[in-house]
Amino acid sequence: MKKAVSKRIKVSKSGKLLRRQVAVDHFRSKKTGNQIQSKRNHRSIAKGYQKIIKGYLTSK
């Protein structure tokens, strides 16, 4: 679990946890240009999950 989380989560310089937007490449031809463009950016993780995920990232 810890290795999977570390591959999917990025920690920003300010300490925010960022994740990749879901459903970017699946059935891409049906999506509009605005949908594809908006999904390029990373999303921040909800505050409720941040404490749990930081525990996974710092544990050995």
C-alpha distance matrix in Angstrom:
0.0 3.8 5.5 5.2 6.2 8.7 10.1 10.9 12.1 15.4 17.2 20.9 23.8 24.5 21.0 20.1 16.6 17.2 15.6 17.3 19.6 18.9 21.5 23.2 24.0 24.3 28.0 28.9 32.6 32.9 31.6 34.1 34.2 33.5 30.3 29.0 30.2 28.5 25.1 25.2 24.4 21.0 20.5 19.7 17.1 18.7 19.6 18.2 14.6 15.2 15.2 11.9 10.2 12.5 11.4 7.8 9.9 12.6 11.1 11.5
3.8 0.0 3.8 5.5 5.2 6.2 8.8 10.1 10.5 13.2 14.5 18.3 20.8 21.7 18.2 17.8 14.7 15.8 14.9 17.0 19.8 19.8 22.8 23.9 25.0 25.8 29.6 30.0 33.8 34.3 32.7 34.9 34.6 33.7 30.8 29.4 30.1 28.4 25.1 24.8 23.6 20.1 19.9 18.6 16.3 18.3 18.7 17.9 14.2 13.9 13.7 10.9 8.7 10.0 9.0 5.2 6.5 9.0 8.0 8.5
5.5 3.8 0.0 3.8 5.5 5.1 6.4 8.9 10.2 12.6 14.6 18.3 20.9 22.4 19.2 18.8 15.6 15.9 14.7 16.1 19.2 19.2 21.8 22.6 23.2 24.3 28.1 28.4 32.1 33.0 31.5 33.8 33.3 32.7 29.9 28.1 28.8 27.6 24.2 23.5 22.7 19.5 20.0 19.4 17.6 20.2 21.0 20.6 16.8 16.3 16.7 14.2 11.4 12.6 12.2 8.5 8.4 11.1 10.5 10.0
5.2 5.5 3.8 0.0 3.8 5.5 5.3 6.5 8.8 11.9 14.5 18.0 21.1 22.4 19.3 18.2 14.6 14.3 12.3 13.3 16.1 15.7 18.2 19.2 19.9 20.7 24.6 25.0 28.7 29.4 28.0 30.4 30.2 29.7 26.6 25.0 26.0 24.7 21.2 20.9 20.4 17.3 17.6 17.4 15.6 18.2 19.6 19.1 15.3 15.4 16.5 13.8 10.9 13.0 13.3 9.6 9.9 13.3 13.1 13.3
6.2 5.2 5.5 3.8 0.0 3.8 5.4 5.2 5.9 9.2 11.4 15.0 18.1 19.0 15.8 14.6 11.0 11.2 9.8 11.8 14.7 14.9 18.1 19.0 20.4 21.4 25.2 25.4 29.2 29.6 27.8 29.9 29.5 28.5 25.6 24.3 24.9 23.2 20.0 19.7 18.5 15.1 15.0 14.2 12.3 14.8 16.0 15.8 12.0 11.7 13.0 10.7 7.4 9.6 10.4 7.2 7.2 10.9 11.5 12.7
8.7 6.2 5.1 5.5 3.8 0.0 3.8 5.6 5.5 7.5 9.6 13.2 15.9 17.4 14.4 14.0 10.8 11.1 10.5 12.4 15.8 16.7 19.9 20.2 21.5 23.0 26.8 26.5 30.3 31.1 29.1 30.9 30.1 29.2 26.7 24.9 25.2 23.8 20.7 19.7 18.4 15.1 15.6 14.9 13.7 16.6 17.5 17.9 14.3 13.0 14.2 12.6 9.0 9.7 11.0 7.9 6.1 9.6 10.9 11.5
10.1 8.8 6.4 5.3 5.4 3.8 0.0 3.8 6.0 8.0 11.1 14.2 17.2 19.1 16.5 15.6 12.3 11.4 9.8 10.6 14.1 14.7 17.4 17.4 18.3 20.0 23.8 23.5 27.2 28.3 26.5 28.4 27.5 27.0 24.5 22.4 22.9 21.9 18.6 17.5 16.8 13.9 15.2 15.3 14.7 18.0 19.5 20.0 16.4 15.5 17.3 15.6 12.0 13.2 14.6 11.5 9.9 13.4 14.5 14.7
10.9 10.1 8.9 6.5 5.2 5.6 3.8 0.0 3.8 6.8 10.2 13.1 16.6 17.9 15.4 13.7 10.1 8.6 6.3 7.3 10.6 11.3 14.4 14.6 16.1 17.7 21.4 21.1 24.8 25.6 23.6 25.4 24.7 24.0 21.3 19.6 20.1 18.8 15.4 14.8 14.0 10.9 11.7 12.1 11.4 14.8 16.8 17.4 13.9 13.4 15.8 14.3 10.8 12.6 14.6 11.8 10.8 14.5 15.9 16.9
12.1 10.5 10.2 8.8 5.9 5.5 6.0 3.8 0.0 3.8 6.7 9.7 13.2 14.3 11.7 10.0 6.5 5.7 5.1 7.8 11.2 12.9 16.3 16.5 18.5 20.3 23.9 23.2 27.0 27.5 25.1 26.5 25.6 24.4 21.9 20.5 20.4 18.7 15.8 15.1 13.3 9.8 10.2 9.6 9.0 12.5 14.0 15.1 11.9 10.5 13.1 12.3 8.6 9.7 12.4 10.5 8.9 12.4 14.6 16.2
15.4 13.2 12.6 11.9 9.2 7.5 8.0 6.8 3.8 0.0 3.8 6.4 9.8 11.4 9.4 8.3 5.8 5.1 6.5 8.9 12.4 14.9 18.3 17.7 19.9 22.2 25.6 24.4 28.0 28.7 26.0 27.0 25.6 24.3 22.3 20.7 20.0 18.4 16.1 14.6 12.4 9.1 10.2 9.5 10.2 13.8 14.9 16.8 14.0 11.8 14.3 14.5 10.8 10.7 13.9 12.6 10.0 12.9 15.7 17.3
17.2 14.5 14.6 14.5 11.4 9.6 11.1 10.2 6.7 3.8 0.0 3.8 6.7 8.0 5.7 5.7 4.7 6.2 9.0 11.9 15.1 17.9 21.4 20.9 23.3 25.6 28.9 27.6 31.2 31.7 28.8 29.5 28.0 26.3 24.6 23.4 22.2 20.3 18.5 17.1 14.2 11.1 11.5 9.7 10.4 13.5 13.7 16.0 13.7 10.7 12.8 13.9 10.7 9.4 12.9 12.6 9.7 11.7 15.1 17.1
20.9 18.3 18.3 18.0 15.0 13.2 14.2 13.1 9.7 6.4 3.8 0.0 3.8 5.4 5.1 5.3 6.4 7.1 10.5 13.0 15.7 19.0 22.4 21.4 24.1 26.7 29.7 28.0 31.3 31.9 28.7 28.9 27.0 25.2 24.0 22.8 21.1 19.2 18.0 16.3 13.1 10.6 11.3 9.7 11.6 14.6 14.7 17.6 16.0 12.9 15.2 16.9 14.0 12.6 16.2 16.3 13.4 15.0 18.6 20.6
23.8 20.8 20.9 21.1 18.1 15.9 17.2 16.6 13.2 9.8 6.7 3.8 0.0 3.8 5.4 7.4 9.7 10.9 14.3 16.7 19.4 22.8 26.1 25.0 27.6 30.3 33.2 31.3 34.6 35.2 32.0 31.9 29.8 27.8 27.1 25.9 23.8 22.1 21.3 19.3 16.1 14.0 14.7 13.0 14.9 17.4 17.0 20.0 18.7 15.3 17.1 19.2 16.6 14.5 17.9 18.5 15.3 16.0 19.8 21.7
24.5 21.7 22.4 22.4 19.0 17.4 19.1 17.9 14.3 11.4 8.0 5.4 3.8 0.0 3.8 5.8 9.1 11.0 14.8 17.6 19.8 23.2 26.6 25.9 28.8 31.3 34.1 32.3 35.6 35.8 32.5 32.3 30.4 28.1 27.3 26.6 24.5 22.3 21.7 20.4 16.8 14.6 14.4 11.9 13.6 15.5 14.5 17.8 17.2 13.7 15.4 18.1 16.1 13.9 17.4 18.6 16.0 16.5 20.3 22.7
21.0 18.2 19.2 19.3 15.8 14.4 16.5 15.4 11.7 9.4 5.7 5.1 5.4 3.8 0.0 3.8 6.5 9.3 12.9 16.2 18.6 21.6 25.3 25.0 27.8 30.0 33.1 31.7 35.1 35.3 32.1 32.4 30.8 28.6 27.3 26.6 25.0 22.6 21.5 20.4 17.0 14.1 13.5 10.7 11.4 13.3 12.2 15.1 14.0 10.4 11.9 14.4 12.4 10.1 13.6 14.9 12.4 13.0 16.7 19.4
20.1 17.8 18.8 18.2 14.6 14.0 15.6 13.7 10.0 8.3 5.7 5.3 7.4 5.8 3.8 0.0 3.8 6.3 10.0 13.3 15.4 18.4 22.0 21.9 24.9 26.9 29.9 28.6 32.0 32.0 28.8 29.1 27.7 25.4 23.9 23.5 22.0 19.4 18.3 17.6 14.2 11.1 10.0 6.9 7.9 10.1 9.6 12.8 11.7 8.6 11.2 13.4 11.3 10.2 13.9 14.8 12.8 14.4 17.8 20.6
16.6 14.7 15.6 14.6 11.0 10.8 12.3 10.1 6.5 5.8 4.7 6.4 9.7 9.1 6.5 3.8 0.0 3.8 6.9 10.5 12.9 15.5 19.2 19.4 22.2 24.1 27.3 26.2 29.8 29.8 26.8 27.6 26.5 24.5 22.5 21.9 21.0 18.5 16.7 16.2 13.2 9.6 8.5 5.8 5.8 8.8 9.3 11.7 9.7 7.0 10.1 11.3 8.6 8.4 12.1 12.2 10.5 12.9 16.0 18.6
17.2 15.8 15.9 14.3 11.2 11.1 11.4 8.6 5.7 5.1 6.2 7.1 10.9 11.0 9.3 6.3 3.8 0.0 3.8 7.0 9.4 12.4 16.0 15.8 18.7 20.7 23.8 22.6 26.1 26.3 23.3 24.0 22.9 21.0 19.0 18.2 17.3 15.0 13.0 12.5 9.6 5.9 5.5 4.4 5.9 9.6 11.4 13.7 11.6 9.9 13.3 13.9 10.9 11.6 15.1 14.4 12.8 15.7 18.5 20.7
15.6 14.9 14.7 12.3 9.8 10.5 9.8 6.3 5.1 6.5 9.0 10.5 14.3 14.8 12.9 10.0 6.9 3.8 0.0 3.8 6.5 8.9 12.6 12.7 15.4 17.2 20.5 19.5 23.2 23.4 20.7 21.9 21.1 19.6 17.1 16.1 16.0 13.9 11.1 11.0 9.1 5.5 5.4 6.2 6.6 10.3 12.9 14.5 11.9 11.3 14.7 14.4 11.3 13.0 16.0 14.6 13.5 16.9 19.2 21.1
17.3 17.0 16.1 13.3 11.8 12.4 10.6 7.3 7.8 8.9 11.9 13.0 16.7 17.6 16.2 13.3 10.5 7.0 3.8 0.0 3.8 6.3 9.6 9.1 11.8 13.8 17.1 15.9 19.6 20.0 17.4 18.8 18.0 16.9 14.3 12.8 13.1 11.5 8.3 8.1 7.4 4.9 6.3 8.8 9.8 13.2 16.2 17.7 15.2 15.0 18.4 17.8 14.7 16.6 19.4 17.6 16.5 20.1 22.2 23.7
19.6 19.8 19.2 16.1 14.7 15.8 14.1 10.6 11.2 12.4 15.1 15.7 19.4 19.8 18.6 15.4 12.9 9.4 6.5 3.8 0.0 3.8 6.9 6.8 10.2 11.8 14.6 13.5 17.1 17.0 14.2 15.6 15.3 14.0 11.0 10.2 11.0 9.0 5.6 7.2 7.1 5.9 6.2 9.5 10.6 13.3 16.7 18.1 16.1 16.5 20.2 19.6 17.0 19.2 22.0 20.3 19.7 23.3 25.2 26.9
18.9 19.8 19.2 15.7 14.9 16.7 14.7 11.3 12.9 14.9 17.9 19.0 22.8 23.2 21.6 18.4 15.5 12.4 8.9 6.3 3.8 0.0 3.8 5.7 8.5 9.1 12.1 11.9 15.6 15.2 13.1 15.4 15.8 15.0 11.5 10.9 12.8 11.2 7.7 9.8 10.7 9.7 9.6 12.4 12.6 14.8 18.4 19.1 16.9 18.1 21.4 20.3 17.9 20.6 23.0 21.0 20.9 24.6 26.1 27.6
21.5 22.8 21.8 18.2 18.1 19.9 17.4 14.4 16.3 18.3 21.4 22.4 26.1 26.6 25.3 22.0 19.2 16.0 12.6 9.6 6.9 3.8 0.0 3.8 5.8 5.5 8.3 8.5 12.1 11.7 10.1 12.9 13.9 13.8 10.2 9.4 12.3 11.6 8.3 10.7 12.6 12.6 12.9 16.0 16.3 18.3 22.0 22.6 20.5 21.8 25.2 23.9 21.5 24.4 26.6 24.4 24.4 28.1 29.4 30.8
23.2 23.9 22.6 19.2 19.0 20.2 17.4 14.6 16.5 17.7 20.9 21.4 25.0 25.9 25.0 21.9 19.4 15.8 12.7 9.1 6.8 5.7 3.8 0.0 3.8 5.9 8.3 6.9 10.6 11.1 9.1 11.3 11.5 11.8 8.7 6.6 9.4 9.6 6.3 7.8 10.6 11.4 12.7 16.2 17.3 19.8 23.4 24.4 22.3 23.1 26.6 25.5 22.8 25.3 27.8 25.6 25.0 28.7 30.3 31.5
24.0 25.0 23.2 19.9 20.4 21.5 18.3 16.1 18.5 19.9 23.3 24.1 27.6 28.8 27.8 24.9 22.2 18.7 15.4 11.8 10.2 8.5 5.8 3.8 0.0 3.8 6.3 5.2 8.9 10.4 9.5 12.3 12.6 13.9 11.1 8.6 11.7 12.8 9.8 10.5 13.7 14.5 16.2 19.6 20.6 23.1 26.7 27.5 25.2 26.0 29.3 28.0 25.1 27.6 29.9 27.3 26.8 30.5 31.9 32.7
24.3 25.8 24.3 20.7 21.4 23.0 20.0 17.7 20.3 22.2 25.6 26.7 30.3 31.3 30.0 26.9 24.1 20.7 17.2 13.8 11.8 9.1 5.5 5.9 3.8 0.0 3.8 5.4 8.6 9.2 9.4 12.8 14.2 15.4 12.3 10.8 14.3 14.9 12.0 13.6 16.5 17.0 18.0 21.2 21.6 23.8 27.4 27.8 25.6 26.9 30.1 28.5 26.0 28.9 30.8 28.2 28.2 32.0 33.0 33.8
28.0 29.6 28.1 24.6 25.2 26.8 23.8 21.4 23.9 25.6 28.9 29.7 33.2 34.1 33.1 29.9 27.3 23.8 20.5 17.1 14.6 12.1 8.3 8.3 6.3 3.8 0.0 3.8 5.6 5.9 7.3 11.0 12.9 14.7 11.9 10.9 14.7 15.7 13.6 15.4 18.5 19.6 20.6 24.0 24.6 26.5 30.2 30.7 28.7 30.1 33.4 31.9 29.5 32.4 34.4 32.0 31.9 35.7 36.8 37.7
28.9 30.0 28.4 25.0 25.4 26.5 23.5 21.1 23.2 24.4 27.6 28.0 31.3 32.3 31.7 28.6 26.2 22.6 19.5 15.9 13.5 11.9 8.5 6.9 5.2 5.4 3.8 0.0 3.8 5.4 5.4 8.4 9.6 11.8 9.5 7.8 11.4 13.0 11.3 12.7 16.1 17.8 19.2 22.8 24.0 26.1 29.8 30.7 28.8 29.8 33.3 32.1 29.5 32.1 34.5 32.1 31.6 35.4 36.8 37.8
32.6 33.8 32.1 28.7 29.2 30.3 27.2 24.8 27.0 28.0 31.2 31.3 34.6 35.6 35.1 32.0 29.8 26.1 23.2 19.6 17.1 15.6 12.1 10.6 8.9 8.6 5.6 3.8 0.0 3.8 5.5 7.9 9.5 12.4 10.9 9.7 13.1 15.1 14.2 15.5 19.0 21.1 22.5 26.1 27.5 29.5 33.2 34.1 32.4 33.4 36.9 35.8 33.3 35.8 38.2 35.9 35.4 39.2 40.6 41.5
32.9 34.3 33.0 29.4 29.6 31.1 28.3 25.6 27.5 28.7 31.7 31.9 35.2 35.8 35.3 32.0 29.8 26.3 23.4 20.0 17.0 15.2 11.7 11.1 10.4 9.2 5.9 5.4 3.8 0.0 3.8 6.7 9.6 11.7 9.9 10.1 13.5 14.8 14.1 16.3 19.4 21.3 22.1 25.7 26.8 28.4 32.1 32.9 31.5 32.9 36.4 35.3 33.1 35.8 38.2 36.1 35.9 39.6 41.0 42.2
31.6 32.7 31.5 28.0 27.8 29.1 26.5 23.6 25.1 26.0 28.8 28.7 32.0 32.5 32.1 28.8 26.8 23.3 20.7 17.4 14.2 13.1 10.1 9.1 9.5 9.4 7.3 5.4 5.5 3.8 0.0 3.8 6.6 8.1 6.1 6.6 10.0 11.1 10.7 13.1 16.0 18.1 18.9 22.5 23.9 25.5 29.3 30.4 29.1 30.2 33.8 33.1 30.8 33.3 35.9 34.0 33.6 37.3 39.0 40.4
34.1 34.9 33.8 30.4 29.9 30.9 28.4 25.4 26.5 27.0 29.5 28.9 31.9 32.3 32.4 29.1 27.6 24.0 21.9 18.8 15.6 15.4 12.9 11.3 12.3 12.8 11.0 8.4 7.9 6.7 3.8 0.0 3.8 5.4 5.3 6.5 8.7 10.1 11.1 13.1 15.9 18.5 19.4 23.0 24.9 26.4 30.0 31.5 30.5 31.3 35.1 34.7 32.4 34.7 37.5 35.9 35.2 38.8 40.8 42.3
34.2 34.6 33.3 30.2 29.5 30.1 27.5 24.7 25.6 25.6 28.0 27.0 29.8 30.4 30.8 27.7 26.5 22.9 21.1 18.0 15.3 15.8 13.9 11.5 12.6 14.2 12.9 9.6 9.5 9.6 6.6 3.8 0.0 3.8 5.4 5.2 6.0 8.5 10.0 11.1 13.9 17.1 18.5 22.1 24.5 26.4 29.8 31.7 30.6 31.0 34.7 34.6 32.1 34.0 37.1 35.5 34.4 37.9 40.1 41.6
33.5 33.7 32.7 29.7 28.5 29.2 27.0 24.0 24.4 24.3 26.3 25.2 27.8 28.1 28.6 25.4 24.5 21.0 19.6 16.9 14.0 15.0 13.8 11.8 13.9 15.4 14.7 11.8 12.4 11.7 8.1 5.4 3.8 0.0 3.8 5.5 5.1 6.0 8.6 10.2 12.2 15.3 16.2 19.7 22.1 23.7 27.1 29.1 28.3 28.7 32.5 32.6 30.3 32.1 35.3 34.1 33.1 36.4 38.8 40.5
30.3 30.8 29.9 26.6 25.6 26.7 24.5 21.3 21.9 22.3 24.6 24.0 27.1 27.3 27.3 23.9 22.5 19.0 17.1 14.3 11.0 11.5 10.2 8.7 11.1 12.3 11.9 9.5 10.9 9.9 6.1 5.3 5.4 3.8 0.0 3.8 5.5 5.3 6.3 9.0 11.1 13.6 14.2 17.7 19.8 21.4 24.9 26.6 25.6 26.3 30.0 29.9 27.6 29.7 32.7 31.3 30.6 34.1 36.2 37.9
29.0 29.4 28.1 25.0 24.3 24.9 22.4 19.6 20.5 20.7 23.4 22.8 25.9 26.6 26.6 23.5 21.9 18.2 16.1 12.8 10.2 10.9 9.4 6.6 8.6 10.8 10.9 7.8 9.7 10.1 6.6 6.5 5.2 5.5 3.8 0.0 3.8 5.6 5.3 6.7 9.8 12.5 14.0 17.8 19.9 22.1 25.6 27.4 25.9 26.3 30.0 29.7 27.1 29.1 32.0 30.3 29.3 32.9 35.0 36.4
30.2 30.1 28.8 26.0 24.9 25.2 22.9 20.1 20.4 20.0 22.2 21.1 23.8 24.5 25.0 22.0 21.0 17.3 16.0 13.1 11.0 12.8 12.3 9.4 11.7 14.3 14.7 11.4 13.1 13.5 10.0 8.7 6.0 5.1 5.5 3.8 0.0 3.8 5.5 5.5 8.0 11.4 13.3 16.9 19.6 21.9 25.1 27.3 26.1 26.0 29.7 29.9 27.2 28.7 32.0 30.6 29.2 32.5 35.0 36.5
28.5 28.4 27.6 24.7 23.2 23.8 21.9 18.8 18.7 18.4 20.3 19.2 22.1 22.3 22.6 19.4 18.5 15.0 13.9 11.5 9.0 11.2 11.6 9.6 12.8 14.9 15.7 13.0 15.1 14.8 11.1 10.1 8.5 6.0 5.3 5.6 3.8 0.0 3.8 5.5 6.4 9.3 10.3 13.8 16.5 18.5 21.7 23.9 22.9 23.0 26.8 27.1 24.7 26.3 29.5 28.4 27.3 30.5 33.0 34.9
25.1 25.1 24.2 21.2 20.0 20.7 18.6 15.4 15.8 16.1 18.5 18.0 21.3 21.7 21.5 18.3 16.7 13.0 11.1 8.3 5.6 7.7 8.3 6.3 9.8 12.0 13.6 11.3 14.2 14.1 10.7 11.1 10.0 8.6 6.3 5.3 5.5 3.8 0.0 3.8 5.5 7.5 8.8 12.5 14.7 17.1 20.5 22.4 20.9 21.1 24.8 24.7 22.1 24.0 27.0 25.6 24.6 28.0 30.3 31.9
25.2 24.8 23.5 20.9 19.7 19.7 17.5 14.8 15.1 14.6 17.1 16.3 19.3 20.4 20.4 17.6 16.2 12.5 11.0 8.1 7.2 9.8 10.7 7.8 10.5 13.6 15.4 12.7 15.5 16.3 13.1 13.1 11.1 10.2 9.0 6.7 5.5 5.5 3.8 0.0 3.8 6.7 9.4 13.0 15.6 18.5 21.6 23.8 22.1 21.6 25.3 25.3 22.4 23.8 27.0 25.4 23.9 27.2 29.7 31.1
24.4 23.6 22.7 20.4 18.5 18.4 16.8 14.0 13.3 12.4 14.2 13.1 16.1 16.8 17.0 14.2 13.2 9.6 9.1 7.4 7.1 10.7 12.6 10.6 13.7 16.5 18.5 16.1 19.0 19.4 16.0 15.9 13.9 12.2 11.1 9.8 8.0 6.4 5.5 3.8 0.0 3.8 6.5 9.8 12.9 15.8 18.6 21.1 19.6 18.8 22.5 23.0 20.1 21.2 24.6 23.5 21.8 24.9 27.6 29.3
21.0 20.1 19.5 17.3 15.1 15.1 13.9 10.9 9.8 9.1 11.1 10.6 14.0 14.6 14.1 11.1 9.6 5.9 5.5 4.9 5.9 9.7 12.6 11.4 14.5 17.0 19.6 17.8 21.1 21.3 18.1 18.5 17.1 15.3 13.6 12.5 11.4 9.3 7.5 6.7 3.8 0.0 3.8 6.7 9.5 12.8 15.5 17.9 16.1 15.2 18.9 19.3 16.3 17.4 20.8 19.8 18.2 21.3 24.0 25.9
20.5 19.9 20.0 17.6 15.0 15.6 15.2 11.7 10.2 10.2 11.5 11.3 14.7 14.4 13.5 10.0 8.5 5.5 5.4 6.3 6.2 9.6 12.9 12.7 16.2 18.0 20.6 19.2 22.5 22.1 18.9 19.4 18.5 16.2 14.2 14.0 13.3 10.3 8.8 9.4 6.5 3.8 0.0 3.8 6.5 9.3 12.2 14.6 13.3 12.8 16.6 17.1 14.7 16.1 19.5 18.8 17.8 20.8 23.4 25.8
19.7 18.6 19.4 17.4 14.2 14.9 15.3 12.1 9.6 9.5 9.7 9.7 13.0 11.9 10.7 6.9 5.8 4.4 6.2 8.8 9.5 12.4 16.0 16.2 19.6 21.2 24.0 22.8 26.1 25.7 22.5 23.0 22.1 19.7 17.7 17.8 16.9 13.8 12.5 13.0 9.8 6.7 3.8 0.0 3.8 6.6 8.8 11.6 10.5 9.5 13.2 14.3 12.3 13.3 16.7 16.7 15.7 18.4 21.2 23.8
17.1 16.3 17.6 15.6 12.3 13.7 14.7 11.4 9.0 10.2 10.4 11.6 14.9 13.6 11.4 7.9 5.8 5.9 6.6 9.8 10.6 12.6 16.3 17.3 20.6 21.6 24.6 24.0 27.5 26.8 23.9 24.9 24.5 22.1 19.8 19.9 19.6 16.5 14.7 15.6 12.9 9.5 6.5 3.8 0.0 3.8 6.4 8.4 6.9 6.5 10.3 11.0 9.4 11.0 14.1 14.1 13.9 16.6 18.9 21.8
18.7 18.3 20.2 18.2 14.8 16.6 18.0 14.8 12.5 13.8 13.5 14.6 17.4 15.5 13.3 10.1 8.8 9.6 10.3 13.2 13.3 14.8 18.3 19.8 23.1 23.8 26.5 26.1 29.5 28.4 25.5 26.4 26.4 23.7 21.4 22.1 21.9 18.5 17.1 18.5 15.8 12.8 9.3 6.6 3.8 0.0 3.8 5.5 5.7 6.5 9.8 10.8 10.5 12.2 14.8 15.5 16.0 18.3 20.3 23.5
19.6 18.7 21.0 19.6 16.0 17.5 19.5 16.8 14.0 14.9 13.7 14.7 17.0 14.5 12.2 9.6 9.3 11.4 12.9 16.2 16.7 18.4 22.0 23.4 26.7 27.4 30.2 29.8 33.2 32.1 29.3 30.0 29.8 27.1 24.9 25.6 25.1 21.7 20.5 21.6 18.6 15.5 12.2 8.8 6.4 3.8 0.0 3.8 5.5 5.2 7.5 9.6 10.2 11.0 13.4 15.0 15.5 17.1 19.2 22.7
18.2 17.9 20.6 19.1 15.8 17.9 20.0 17.4 15.1 16.8 16.0 17.6 20.0 17.8 15.1 12.8 11.7 13.7 14.5 17.7 18.1 19.1 22.6 24.4 27.5 27.8 30.7 30.7 34.1 32.9 30.4 31.5 31.7 29.1 26.6 27.4 27.3 23.9 22.4 23.8 21.1 17.9 14.6 11.6 8.4 5.5 3.8 0.0 3.8 5.7 6.9 7.9 9.6 11.2 12.6 14.2 15.6 17.1 18.6 22.1
14.6 14.2 16.8 15.3 12.0 14.3 16.4 13.9 11.9 14.0 13.7 16.0 18.7 17.2 14.0 11.7 9.7 11.6 11.9 15.2 16.1 16.9 20.5 22.3 25.2 25.6 28.7 28.8 32.4 31.5 29.1 30.5 30.6 28.3 25.6 25.9 26.1 22.9 20.9 22.1 19.6 16.1 13.3 10.5 6.9 5.7 5.5 3.8 0.0 3.8 5.6 5.4 6.2 8.6 10.1 10.9 12.4 14.5 15.8 19.1
15.2 13.9 16.3 15.4 11.7 13.0 15.5 13.4 10.5 11.8 10.7 12.9 15.3 13.7 10.4 8.6 7.0 9.9 11.3 15.0 16.5 18.1 21.8 23.1 26.0 26.9 30.1 29.8 33.4 32.9 30.2 31.3 31.0 28.7 26.3 26.3 26.0 23.0 21.1 21.6 18.8 15.2 12.8 9.5 6.5 6.5 5.2 5.7 3.8 0.0 3.8 5.5 5.2 6.0 8.5 9.9 10.4 12.1 14.2 17.6
15.2 13.7 16.7 16.5 13.0 14.2 17.3 15.8 13.1 14.3 12.8 15.2 17.1 15.4 11.9 11.2 10.1 13.3 14.7 18.4 20.2 21.4 25.2 26.6 29.3 30.1 33.4 33.3 36.9 36.4 33.8 35.1 34.7 32.5 30.0 30.0 29.7 26.8 24.8 25.3 22.5 18.9 16.6 13.2 10.3 9.8 7.5 6.9 5.6 3.8 0.0 3.8 5.6 5.2 6.3 8.9 10.0 10.7 12.3 16.0
11.9 10.9 14.2 13.8 10.7 12.6 15.6 14.3 12.3 14.5 13.9 16.9 19.2 18.1 14.4 13.4 11.3 13.9 14.4 17.8 19.6 20.3 23.9 25.5 28.0 28.5 31.9 32.1 35.8 35.3 33.1 34.7 34.6 32.6 29.9 29.7 29.9 27.1 24.7 25.3 23.0 19.3 17.1 14.3 11.0 10.8 9.6 7.9 5.4 5.5 3.8 0.0 3.8 5.5 5.2 6.7 9.0 10.3 10.9 14.4
10.2 8.7 11.4 10.9 7.4 9.0 12.0 10.8 8.6 10.8 10.7 14.0 16.6 16.1 12.4 11.3 8.6 10.9 11.3 14.7 17.0 17.9 21.5 22.8 25.1 26.0 29.5 29.5 33.3 33.1 30.8 32.4 32.1 30.3 27.6 27.1 27.2 24.7 22.1 22.4 20.1 16.3 14.7 12.3 9.4 10.5 10.2 9.6 6.2 5.2 5.6 3.8 0.0 3.8 5.2 5.0 6.3 8.7 10.1 13.1
12.5 10.0 12.6 13.0 9.6 9.7 13.2 12.6 9.7 10.7 9.4 12.6 14.5 13.9 10.1 10.2 8.4 11.6 13.0 16.6 19.2 20.6 24.4 25.3 27.6 28.9 32.4 32.1 35.8 35.8 33.3 34.7 34.0 32.1 29.7 29.1 28.7 26.3 24.0 23.8 21.2 17.4 16.1 13.3 11.0 12.2 11.0 11.2 8.6 6.0 5.2 5.5 3.8 0.0 3.8 5.4 5.0 6.1 8.5 11.9
11.4 9.0 12.2 13.3 10.4 11.0 14.6 14.6 12.4 13.9 12.9 16.2 17.9 17.4 13.6 13.9 12.1 15.1 16.0 19.4 22.0 23.0 26.6 27.8 29.9 30.8 34.4 34.5 38.2 38.2 35.9 37.5 37.1 35.3 32.7 32.0 32.0 29.5 27.0 27.0 24.6 20.8 19.5 16.7 14.1 14.8 13.4 12.6 10.1 8.5 6.3 5.2 5.2 3.8 0.0 3.8 5.5 5.4 6.0 9.7
7.8 5.2 8.5 9.6 7.2 7.9 11.5 11.8 10.5 12.6 12.6 16.3 18.5 18.6 14.9 14.8 12.2 14.4 14.6 17.6 20.3 21.0 24.4 25.6 27.3 28.2 32.0 32.1 35.9 36.1 34.0 35.9 35.5 34.1 31.3 30.3 30.6 28.4 25.6 25.4 23.5 19.8 18.8 16.7 14.1 15.5 15.0 14.2 10.9 9.9 8.9 6.7 5.0 5.4 3.8 0.0 3.8 5.7 5.5 8.3
9.9 6.5 8.4 9.9 7.2 6.1 9.9 10.8 8.9 10.0 9.7 13.4 15.3 16.0 12.4 12.8 10.5 12.8 13.5 16.5 19.7 20.9 24.4 25.0 26.8 28.2 31.9 31.6 35.4 35.9 33.6 35.2 34.4 33.1 30.6 29.3 29.2 27.3 24.6 23.9 21.8 18.2 17.8 15.7 13.9 16.0 15.5 15.6 12.4 10.4 10.0 9.0 6.3 5.0 5.5 3.8 0.0 3.8 5.8 8.1
12.6 9.0 11.1 13.3 10.9 9.6 13.4 14.5 12.4 12.9 11.7 15.0 16.0 16.5 13.0 14.4 12.9 15.7 16.9 20.1 23.3 24.6 28.1 28.7 30.5 32.0 35.7 35.4 39.2 39.6 37.3 38.8 37.9 36.4 34.1 32.9 32.5 30.5 28.0 27.2 24.9 21.3 20.8 18.4 16.6 18.3 17.1 17.1 14.5 12.1 10.7 10.3 8.7 6.1 5.4 5.7 3.8 0.0 3.8 6.6
11.1 8.0 10.5 13.1 11.5 10.9 14.5 15.9 14.6 15.7 15.1 18.6 19.8 20.3 16.7 17.8 16.0 18.5 19.2 22.2 25.2 26.1 29.4 30.3 31.9 33.0 36.8 36.8 40.6 41.0 39.0 40.8 40.1 38.8 36.2 35.0 35.0 33.0 30.3 29.7 27.6 24.0 23.4 21.2 18.9 20.3 19.2 18.6 15.8 14.2 12.3 10.9 10.1 8.5 6.0 5.5 5.8 3.8 0.0 3.8
11.5 8.5 10.0 13.3 12.7 11.5 14.7 16.9 16.2 17.3 17.1 20.6 21.7 22.7 19.4 20.6 18.6 20.7 21.1 23.7 26.9 27.6 30.8 31.5 32.7 33.8 37.7 37.8 41.5 42.2 40.4 42.3 41.6 40.5 37.9 36.4 36.5 34.9 31.9 31.1 29.3 25.9 25.8 23.8 21.8 23.5 22.7 22.1 19.1 17.6 16.0 14.4 13.1 11.9 9.7 8.3 8.1 6.6 3.8 0.0
